[in-house]
Amino acid sequence: MNTYAILNHVCVKPEYRRHDIATRMLVECEKISKQNGCVCMELWSNNFRKPAHECYKNYGFIINDAKFFSKEIN
């Protein structure tokens, strides 16, 4: 069984959005995940968080269903 990271509550306050904060958080999460031998990062997101979904997709996550995203770590 492979080790994977589950990200929970990846959120940025509205007044701080569009400043690459979420992307920088995801970069740090990926770095920590790699250091801990994870091969995949996964997260859940509510359907109404469309801007967040775009951020996750732009970072390389794929949608597994309406709320579940994952990203293979190379």
VOZAPA-432048 format. One record per residue (C-alpha): residue in three letters; x, y, z. Coordinates in nm, 2 decimals, decimal comma, always signed. Example, Ala and Ser with C-alpha at 12.3 -4.5 7.8 and 13.67 -1.06 7.14 Angstrom:
2
  code    east   north      up
   Ala   +1,23   -0,45   +0,78
   Ser   +1,37   -0,11   +0,71
% end
This chain:
74
  code    east   north      up
   Met   +0,00   +0,00   +0,00
   Asn   +0,13   +0,34   -0,10
   Thr   +0,15   +0,64   +0,14
   Tyr   -0,06   +0,94   +0,05
   Ala   -0,13   +1,28   +0,20
   Ile   -0,49   +1,41   +0,26
   Leu   -0,51   +1,78   +0,26
   Asn   -0,79   +1,93   +0,47
   His   -0,93   +2,28   +0,47
   Val   -0,71   +2,44   +0,20
   Cys   -0,86   +2,78   +0,22
   Val   -0,76   +3,14   +0,17
   Lys   -0,96   +3,44   +0,30
   Pro   -1,13   +3,62   +0,01
   Glu   -0,93   +3,94   +0,06
   Tyr   -0,60   +3,75   +0,02
   Arg   -0,70   +3,55   -0,29
   Arg   -0,53   +3,60   -0,63
   His   -0,19   +3,65   -0,47
   Asp   -0,06   +3,29   -0,52
   Ile   -0,11   +3,21   -0,15
   Ala   -0,30   +2,89   -0,22
   Thr   -0,04   +2,78   -0,47
   Arg   +0,24   +2,84   -0,23
   Met   +0,05   +2,64   +0,04
   Leu   +0,01   +2,35   -0,21
   Val   +0,39   +2,37   -0,30
   Glu   +0,47   +2,34   +0,07
   Cys   +0,23   +2,06   +0,12
   Glu   +0,38   +1,87   -0,18
   Lys   +0,73   +1,93   -0,04
   Ile   +0,63   +1,79   +0,30
   Ser   +0,45   +1,50   +0,13
   Lys   +0,76   +1,41   -0,07
   Gln   +0,98   +1,42   +0,24
   Asn   +0,74   +1,18   +0,41
   Gly   +0,74   +0,93   +0,12
   Cys   +0,39   +1,01   -0,01
   Val   +0,32   +0,92   -0,37
   Cys   -0,01   +1,11   -0,40
   Met   -0,19   +1,41   -0,24
   Glu   -0,57   +1,41   -0,22
   Leu   -0,82   +1,67   -0,10
   Trp   -1,20   +1,72   -0,09
   Ser   -1,38   +2,03   -0,18
   Asn   -1,74   +2,14   -0,17
   Asn   -1,91   +2,17   -0,50
   Phe   -1,97   +2,55   -0,46
   Arg   -1,60   +2,63   -0,43
   Lys   -1,54   +2,67   -0,81
   Pro   -1,25   +2,92   -0,78
   Ala   -1,07   +2,67   -0,55
   His   -1,13   +2,39   -0,80
   Glu   -0,97   +2,59   -1,07
   Cys   -0,67   +2,65   -0,84
   Tyr   -0,64   +2,28   -0,77
   Lys   -0,66   +2,19   -1,14
   Asn   -0,41   +2,46   -1,24
   Tyr   -0,17   +2,31   -0,98
   Gly   -0,21   +1,96   -1,14
   Phe   -0,48   +1,79   -0,94
   Ile   -0,73   +1,59   -1,14
   Ile   -1,10   +1,55   -1,04
   Asn   -1,19   +1,20   -0,93
   Asp   -1,55   +1,30   -0,87
   Ala   -1,74   +1,62   -0,80
   Lys   -1,55   +1,69   -0,48
   Phe   -1,24   +1,47   -0,47
   Phe   -0,91   +1,58   -0,62
   Ser   -0,58   +1,40   -0,63
   Lys   -0,23   +1,47   -0,76
   Glu   +0,04   +1,21   -0,83
   Ile   +0,38   +1,31   -0,68
   Asn   +0,67   +1,25   -0,91
% end
